[in-house]
Amino acid sequence: QVQLVESGGRVVQPGGSLTLSCAASDSSFGTLNMSWYRQAPGHQREWIGTTTPTGAYTNYADSVKGRFTISRDNAKNIAYLQMSSLKSEGTAIYYCKQMSVWGQGTHITVSS
């Protein structure tokens, strides 16, 4: 079963940008959709977006559309979540997911 490890979370100022990575443990990564989620304190986990195995098609939640971009490098078994114009409500733990497998999450704090 593939394992997923997110990285890149840190403190960022409102309006700032940040890119997260999700590294997969094996090449099955390239055959599966890849999704990103986030969970803010006191809130349910929220879907951010999903990209198809080749990255040709990606859907986003309305809350992040135009500000977040999901991409992937199947040769490296890595997916990315590029975020811009971050808002304070972006403070959350961010997770990547394939099938039923979740990463451990990486934490972002949006604060001045």
N, C-alpha and C positions, 0 to 999 in steps of 0.2 A: 504494500500500500504506500502510495506516495506520501511524503512528509513535506510540509510547507513551513518556511521560516521567513517572517517579515522583518524588515529593518528600516531604519531611517527616521524613526520618530524622534521628535525633540520639541523644545519650546520655540515658537515662531510668533512674530508680531502680527497683529491684524493687518490684512492686506498683503501679507507676505506669501511666498511660494515655498513648496517643499515637494520632494519626490520620494515616495516609498518604494521599496523593493520587496518582492516575494520570490524566494528561491525554492525551487522544487528539487526533490531528492533523486528523481529519475526521469527518463525521457517520455514516460507516459504523459507528462505535463503537456507536451505538444499536441496531444490528441484530444484534449478536453477543454471545454469552456473554462474560463477563469473569472471569478467574481471577487469583488471587494465589498466589504461591509464596514460599518463603524458602530460603536456603541458609546454614547455619551453617558456621563454620570446620571443615574436615575432614569435612564431611558432604555427602551428596547433596542435591540440590534437593528440597524437600518441598512438596507441594501443601497449600495452606491452605484454599481454598474457591473455589467458582464460583457466579456469579449469572447468571440468564437475561437476555435482552435488556431486558425491562421491569423486571427486579429482583423479579419476583413470586415467584420460587423461588430459593433459595440453599442450597447444601450446604457443609458444613464438615468438615474433618478432626477426628477425635475429640480430638486434642491441643489444639485451640483452641475447640472448641464451648462456647458459653456465655460466652466471654471476648472473642471477636473477632466483628465484624459487618462484612459487605461491603454497600455501598450504591452507588448510581450516580445521577448527574444527567445524563440524556441530552441535555437542552437545552444543557448546558455541555460535553458530551463529557468528563466527569470521573467516575472511580470513586474510592471511598474504602475504606480499611480501618481501621476503628476497633478499637483494641486496648486492653484493660484487664487488670488483674492480671498485668502482664508479669512473666515469670520470667527468670532468668539465661540459660536455654536459648533465650530469644527473641533473643539476640544473633545477628544474621544480616544478610545482604543480602536485601531484600525486592523482589520483582519482580511486575509485572502482565503479563498475557498475554492476547492475543486471537488466535485461530486459531494461526498459527505465528509471530506477531510478539511479541517480548519487549521490555520496556523495558530501560533500562541498569541499573536497580536503585538502591535507596537503602538506606543502612546504618543499622542500629539497634544500639546497644550498651546492654544492660541491666546496669547496674552501680551500686553505691553508692559 
